[in-house]
Amino acid sequence: MPLKGNSSNSVRSPPTAMIRDLSTPNAAEKHLAQMESKYHGLLEAAPDAMVVVNQGGDIVLLNLQAEKQFGYRRDELLGQMVTNIIPEGFAERLIADDLRSAEDALAQQIGTGIELIGRRKDGSNFPIELMLSPLASTEGTLVTAAIRDISARKAAEKHLAQMESKYRGLLEAAPDAMVVVNQGGDIVLLNVQAEKQFGYRRDELLGQKVTNIIPEGFAERLVADDLRSAEDALAQQIGTGIELIARRKDRGEFPIEIMLSPLESTEGTLVTAAIRDISVRKAAEANLLQKMKELYRSNEELEQFAYFASHDLQEPLRMVASYTQLLSRRYKGKLDADADEFIAFAVDGASRMQRLIQDLLAYSRVRSKGMNLLDMSSEDALQQALVNLRGAIEESGALVTNDPLPRVVADEMQLIQLFQNLVANAIKYQKPGIPLVHISAVRNGGKKLLFSVRDNGLGIDPQYFERIFGLFQRLHKREEFAGTGIGLAICKKIVERHGGRISVESQPGHGSTFRFTLAGSKEAS
Amino acid sequence: MSIEILLVEDSPGDVRLTQEAFRDANRLIQLHVASDGVEAMAFLKREGARIHAPRPDLVLLDLNLPKMDGREVLAQIKGDDDLKTIPTLILTTSEAEADILKSYRLQANCYLNKPVRFDAFESLVKSINDFWLTRVKLPPQTPSG
């Protein structure tokens, strides 16, 4: 690209040559020459491009960096107008910068110069930062220009601006209220959700202390949350934030959950706060808690009722049962056949009622009369249950066997009851032939034990597997098998009180296996 | 020679059942009934209308009685030099451990639960007869005073 010279077509000679052209070097001139050579040295060594311009706007001096930055040889630029390399803005800068001395300008880092556009020999432009200072010389005041290529910085700034704008976009779009706070605790940024939640206009909150909207707890949270990045905080659902109280413009308060994360900025570390109004959730939690309390109380009342009903009913029932039995005994065959039949039904009814009430009482007592769970031998409990069932076992001719059983953590009375009910059922619901019952136990992951009571009886249809554990559920007619339908419900309640589960595996006609889990003893058994 | 038993029981239904059961068990038994604690003590001390009451060989005592309850009667019997030698059996529907303990503390001779089923009750009465009135040696009757 052709360089513009001055209106007079001659190329001026460099001032260094002019300076050297003085006639007789005296002491002052010698000093000046020393200064000038020192100055040249500094210029050449400067890390930035340095160009010295005269009052006419011509380049009278330049350094190696200038050659490199602009892509010219030194002789190509000397004597040319500075506007060849800095098309616009140079003159204006002259006025602004007239207070700085030459040495200061050379020594100081360019930090606050003006930004202009530089043009290279090949015609391409690049952003520069310019800092000027006056230089006194025999030819009048020259201007030293320190020029820095700020392309990289400009690119970084542009990138940062894009990131910031993307961040602002995210912030604005976030479904939760977002508030950015500086280290002094002032709100420096907020989104529209924050305006809505707190009832303020944006300008009313910017610059205010965050404690105006979150009176307590914010500062403490800062310390806890300093590990999360900004993007993570925005993207992640608030699930484990801290719960605080927030205050609206109308002074109303509401519960919030906040999550904080640091945000690096040119103004130091800021804090982004994601704020969620959890009033609805809190109300739901309170409601749930209330319902649970009511349910618990209602359960307790039911158990108390079951207990009192069965307990108070026993006395009059004893009268009815005993006297109908006496009647039956004393007058059977002495009154007419109808009387015998009537009395028989009454006796049977009373007797069933007694069994029902006893079982109901036992059911209601599983929790209320439960004892502490202690380390004990389940083998002993089984043997005691078998002693209790001696009559039924002899009568049915059943063969009851068991593997060695481990030590468990249980309520002794209830474990005996459990075995007793299950073995009694195994013996009762039988096909013709010898009833076989076998009890065993295996480890079931960690400290849990899985007990099995297996029989060769009638079996159970799979559709009833769940129902049989319900209260008063019976699968057989009264004429086929006596029973209250409470036995398995008691078993289930006992097992669940021990933190275990009970289930059945069976096939009609092929026997059943009842299984339940219990906690094993802490010692190896 | 008849055997005198004092039954302290407030429920007429229970009284009758006990009578039937003892009649079946042992025809020699004479069952006397007091329906509350006050009557029981009057009988035992032969006071007022009960001046001609026989000294019982055995006392069957329910715990829950009106006016003066069985626990109080027990304490009085066992606290009385003359009466304390009479075997006193608690016969009650209460299974409460507290009641059992208190009764033995007050020196009851034994504690029995009234069974719910009648046949079991009959069997119990038979046991009482077998043990207390057949096998056990009762204290000799001392002249009154």
Interface residues (C-beta under 8 A of the other chain):
Chain A: Q314 E315 L317 R318 M319 A321 S322 Y323 Q325 L326 S351 Q354 Q358
Chain B: S11 G13 D14 L17 E20 T93 K114 V116 R117 F118 D119 F121
